Amino acid sequence: MKRVLLFYPPGLLFQRGEDRCQQNVDEGSAQAMRACNDLGYAAAILLKKGYEVKLRDYQTQGDTMEDLHRDFQEFKPDLIMMSITNTTIFDDIKLINDLKDKYDPVVVLKGALFYDPEQAMLDMLDLSHIDYMIGGEVDYAIGGIADYALKGEGNIDDVLSILYRKEDGSFTRTKFHVWGEPLDDMPFPARHLMNNALYTRPDTDEPMATIQTARGCPSNCVFCLTPGISGKCVRFRSPQNVLAEMTECYEVHGIRNFFFKADTFTINAEWVKEMCTLIIQSPLHGKIEFTANSRVRPLKKETLELMKEAGCFLVAFGFESGSDEILKLIKKGATVEENYQAARWCHEIGLKFWGFFVIGFPWEDRSHILETKKLIMKADPDFIEVTVALPFYGTPLYETCKENDLLAESPLGSDFFHSSMKGTMHLSMEEVMKLRKNILLSFYLRPKFIFKKIGQCITKPKIFFNYVKYGLKLVINLFKN
């Protein structure tokens, strides 16, 4: 039986399974590591095909390179797949080259970086030891790659959204911007191979499963990779299929907390209504809780109320900016007033919400960023994250930065806290980072915020401890950087 090892490498924590954000968890304000669903989906598909599979998340486990090499020596994989990020790509390839030299497995890299990439970007990378690169959705690719590479079965050109090495050493692309079968046809992630205790809800430290409810986004945000990777047509799973996965998580793995992963969970109010009603009418109601991402348009107060009734404990909004001018330029498809409206609705119904904001867009001056600070203070979310604009290859933001000579270096190797940009057209990167520090400290160190959080968890010592832990982490990161 052929053996396959799927893994995240040892090192700092990154959301390697997130094609859109690839967040640097160690330097975020209150981020927790999400489950390695990309590896879990790949494992489930390979198991169905008869492969022996080992899944390892070395970075979240806190394991070392010695642990990784021990697994290679004992398991002796015929094929390996590692998830990479824009930030870690150079270290990732260095590690892969070492593993290829020592153990000679078939090597597959998976990451948004490889979605129909420009050749100039590929030329920056040492791909001499790489056999396949998955740029699209892993579940549509890994089975076909394994069958072709390990069994000589199938036609590799039929596998969607990958690059593969030919005999002459060059890479060929298969079809991109094409997506496969209905999402309900996919097996659930192989959670019996995952260490589910590693992925926790930030406030309670309870295990939290990630459940993909939809893929794709019709929006045109200039900084986002999703419309390219997953398409602009939103593909939904049926609520019944999602509930079945939740039930498996609860009954088999003892997981009662969920992150509903969708680029915008609330984009179809009728789907949300059916999903929440199904939960409310199920034996899980009152036993489980969930969080989800949302846009502020389209959004109804009734949708948020129903989500709360079904068990939603927090909703996350990508507010991005407090300036209507910037929201138009980044093609967010929302207004500042709609940002405020979503915040007001959450306060009115008692639903906690997280605000995500981005500063440092090319057009921003100090006044634009201060407008964002004003929105943050007025909207008063329960938690916030402020990141710096990152021009991923393949996005309109990258083209704008290149045209205006705003790139200090290649976007490869940078992240939301260490941008590759020189700054904006009006501000240096040092000025942008100072404004970020000011916003975060002004928000989190307000007496109003501190006393509110103390009141919320005064009888819940674990939650209080976690608030303190994340608060200290935030302050240390801000002053360290």
N, C-alpha and C positions, 0 to 999 in steps of 0.2 A: 504494500500500500504506500502510495506517495505521500510525503509529509510536507505540510505548509506551516510556516511560522508567520503570524501577523503581529505587528508590534509598533508601539511608540518607543523611541529610544530613551535611555537614561538622560537626565538633564533637567533644565528648568521646565516649569509647567506652562504648556501652551494648549489651547483648544484645537488640537490637531484634527479633530473630526469636523470642525466647522469650516466649510468652504468659504463662507462669507467673511467671517471676522478673524479667525485664527488668533484669538486674543491671547496676549501675554498675561497669564493668570497671576504670576508672582508679583507683577508690578501694578495690577489693577487695584481698585479701592475696596471692593467687596465681592470679587468674583470667586466662585467655587468651580472646581473642575467638573465638567460634564462627562457623562458616560461615553465610552469609545464605541459609539454605535456604528461608525464606518467599519471598524474591525469586526464588530458583532454581526453586521449584515454579511460581510465577506465570509466569516466563519460559517454562518448558517447555510449559505449557498454551497460552499465547498464540502461541508458535511453531507449535504443531500447528494452530492456527486461522488461520494465515497472516499474522499481524502481524509487523512488523519491531520487534525488541526490543533495547533497550540496558539493561544492568544495571550499576549503579554503587554501590559501598560507599564513599562519600566519607570517612566518619569513620575507617574502618580503614585506608584508603589514605593518610590524612593529607592529603587534598586540601583545598582552600579553596573559599570561595564563588565565587571567580573561575573555578575549574575547573567548578563546577556551572553557572554562567551560560554558560560557553563551550560546554558540551554542549547546553544549551537552544538556543543560537543556531545551532549547527551541525547538530544532530539534528532540531530542530523537532518535538518530540513532540506528538501529538494528545491523548494521555492520559498522565497521570503517576500513579504510586502510590508513596507513601512510608510506611514503617513508623514508627510513633510509640511512645513509652513514656509511662507515667504521669508520670515525672520530667520529661521534655522537652516535654510537650504544648504548653505556652504558646509556647516558642521555635519548635516545629515549625509551629504554626499561623501564627505571625508570618511565617515563611519562606514557607509555602504561599500566604499572602495576597499576598506580594510577587511570587511566581512567577505567580500567576493574573493579577495586574494587568498584568504585563509581557508574558506570552506567551499567556495565555488558553487553557490546555489544559483538558480534562476532569480534575477532581481527585478522586483516591481516596485516602483515608487508611485504613490497616490497623493495628489494635491491639486488645489485650484490653480496653482502656478502653471500647470501643464495643460490648461484648457485652451486648445487651439493657439498655442503661444507664438509670438513673433520670433523669427529665427535669430535676431540680434540678442534676444534674451537667452535663448538656448546656447548660443555661442559663448556666453559668459560662464557656463557650467561645464565641469569635467564629467561628461556623461559616458566616459569610456567603459565603465563597469556596469552600466544600466542596460537592461534588456527591454523593459516595458515601462511606460509612464501613463498612468490613468489620470486624465484631466477632468473627466465627467463624473457621473455617479457610479460609485464603486460596485454596487450590486448588479449593474448592467454589464460589467466588464470582467470581474475577477474570475468567474467560472469559465468563460471562453478562453481567457489567457491561460489558466491552469490546464485545461484540456488540450490546448494546442501545444503548450510548452512541455508538458510532462507526458502526454499520451499521443501526441501527434494527431489529434482529432480536431475536426472543425476547420473553418476558414478564418484566419486571424483578421482579415479585412472586414468581416461581418461584425466584429466587436466594436461597439460604439465608443467614440471619444477617447481614443488612446493613441500613443505613438509607440512604434515597435522598431527594434533594430533589425535591419536586413543583413544578409551575409557579408555585404561589402562594408558594414559598419555604419552606414547612414541610417537615419530614422525616417520612417514613413508614417503618415497620419491616416487614420481611418475617418469615418464620418463624424463630424462634430455638428452641433446644433440640431441633433436628432435625439429623441428620447424613446425609451423602450416601453415594455408592457405596463398594464395598470398596476398601481402601487399595491393594491390588495393582493396581487399575485405573489408578492415578495414574502419570504418567510420572516418571522420575527427575529430580531438579533439573537444570537446564541448566548444568552445571558448566563447559562450554566458554565460557560468558559470565561466569563468576565468576573472580576472581583468587585461585585456591586457595592460593597461597603466603602470603596474608595470615592464614590461619587455621591456627594451629600448636599442636602439643602443647607445653605449658608447659616441660617439663623438657628436651626435645631440640631444640625449634624446628623440628621436621619438620612438613610440612603434615599437617593432620588433618581429615578429612571428617566432617561430621555426617550420620548416617543415622537417619531416623525409623523405629523398629521397631514402635511401637504408639502409639495415642492413647486418652486417657480414663483415669480413675482412680476406683475405687469408694470411696475413702476420704472422710472428712468433715472433714478438717483445716479449722479455722475461718478460716485466713489465706490459703487457696489458691484461685486462680481456675479451676484446671483442670477440676473436675467440671462447672462450668457451661459452659465453652467447648467442651470435647471430650467431655463426657458421663461418666457414672459406669459405663457399660459399656465395658470395655476392648476396643478393636478392634485386632487384631493383623494385621500383614502376614505372609505365609507366609515361613518361613525360606528357601525357595528364591528368593523375590523379593528378600529382603534380600541374600542371597549374590550374586545377579546384579548388584545395585547395587555391592556391594563389589568384585566382579570388574571392573566397568567403571571404578571409581575407580582400581584398581590397574593395569589394563592400558592404559587410555586416558590417565589423568591422573597416573600415577606416585605415587599416594597409598597409603601402607601403614599409616597410623594412623587410627583411627575412634573417634568418640564416638557410641555407640548412644543415640539420644534416645528415651526413653520415660519417662513419669512414674514408673514403677517397673518396670524391666527384668525383675526376678526374680519378679514377682507370679504367673506361671504357670510352675512348675518344669518341666512337660513341654514347654512351648514352648522354654524355655531349653535343655533337654537336646537337643531336635531341632536347634535353631540351632547349638549348640556342636558337636554331632556332625557336622553338615553341614560346618562349617568345618574340623574335624579331618580329615575324609575328602576335603577339597578340595585342589587345588594351592596354595591360599593359605596353608595351615597352615605355620607357621614363618616366614612372610614378612610377616604382618600382626600388629598388636596393636590392642587396643581398650580403652575404658573405658566404664562405664555407671553409671547411678543405681540404687539399690536401697532398698527398705524392709527393716527388720529383722524384719518379720512380714508375710507368710509368708516364711521363708527356711530353707534347708537347707545344712549344711556341704558336702554332696555337690555342690550347685549351684555354690557358689563354687569348689570344686576343679575341676569341669568347665570353668567359665569360664576359670580360670587355664590349664588345659591347652590351651584353644582360642586363647589369646593375650591374655587380659585382663591388663593391667598395673596397673590400679587400679580400685577400685569406690568409689562415693561414697554415703554413707549420710546421710539426713536425720534425724539423731538428735534435733535440735531442743532437747531439755531433759534435764537430769539429775534432774528432780523428777517423781515419779510423779503428784503432785497436778496439776502443770502439764500433763503429757502427757494426763491425763484431761480437763482443762478445754479444751484445744485440740483434743480429739478426734483425737489422733494414731493411736490404735488400736495402741499398743505400750507396753511398760514399760521402765523403766531396766534391769532385768535382761536383757531382750532386746537392748537396746543393747550392754550388756557382752558378751553372748553372741556377737553378730555381730563385735565387735572381737576377741574371743578366737579365733574361727574364722579370721579373717584372719591373725592373728599365727601361729597354728599351721600354716597352709598356706603362709605366706610371700607373701601377697597384699597389696600396698599398699592403703591405704584412706584416703579423705578423709571427715572429719566436718563436717557442716554443722549449725550451732547458731543458735538465735534467742533473744534475750533482750528483755526489755521488754514482755512480755505484760501485759495490764491487771491480772492478779491477782498478779503477782510482787512479792515483797519481796526484800531483800538475800539472805536465806537461800536462796531458790529459785535465784537466779543463782549463788550459791556452790556449790550442789549441781551445777549445770551445769559449773562449773569443776572440781569434783571428778571428775565423769564424764570430762571431757576429759583430765585428767592420768592417770587410771587406765586409760582405754581406749587412750591413747597412739596416736592416728592419725598417719599420715605427714604430713598437712596438715589444717588446719582453716580454716573461715571462721565468724566470729561476726557475725551481722547483727542489726539492731534490728527488732522487729515493725512491719510496715507495713500499716495497715488499708485495703486496696484497696476501692474502691467495689464493692458487690455481694457482699461476703463477710460472714459472721457476725461476724468480728472488727471490721469497720467499725461494725456495729450496736451491738456491746458498747461500743465506744469512744464512740459518739455518746450512748448511754444514760447513760454514766457521766461525761460531760463531760470526756473525756480528749483531745479533739481541739484542738490549739492553732490549727490552720488546716485548710483543705481538704487531703485526701490528694493532690490534684493538685499536681504539682511537687516532691513529696518522694520519697525513695528509702530503701533499707535502711540507709544511713549518715547520712541527714538526715531523720529521721522527722517526720511531721506531728503526732505525739502530744505531749502535755504531759509525759508520763511514764506511770508506772503508778499504781495506786491508792495505792501506798506509797512510790514513789520518783520524784524529779524526773528529767527527761530528762538533765540534767547528771550525776546520779548513775549513771544507766544507762550513759551513754557512758564514764564513768570506770571502771566495772566491765568494760566491753568492752575498753578499753585494757589494763587489768590482766590480763585473761584472755589476750589475744593476746601480750602481751609475756612473761608468765610461761611460756606454752607454747613460743613460738618462740626465746626467749633462754635456755632451759635448756641447760646444758652437755651433758646426755644427748642432746638433740635435735641440737645442733650437731655433736657428734662422730659421731653416727649418720649424718647426712647427708654429712659429709666422707668417712666410710668408704664410703658407697654410691657416691660419684662421684669418688674420688681418682684413678682412672685415666680419668676421663671429663671433661676440662676444660670442654667446652661445657655439660654439665649442672651442673657446679660453678659456672660463671659465671652460669647462669640462677638457681640457688638464691640466690646472692649478690644478683643483680639484684632478685629478688622480695623478698628480705629487706630490702634497703634501701628498696624501695618501701613495704613495710609500715610500717617505722619512721617514714619521712617522713610518710606519710599519718596515722598515729596522732598524731604530735606537731603536724602542721599543723592538724589538726582540734581 
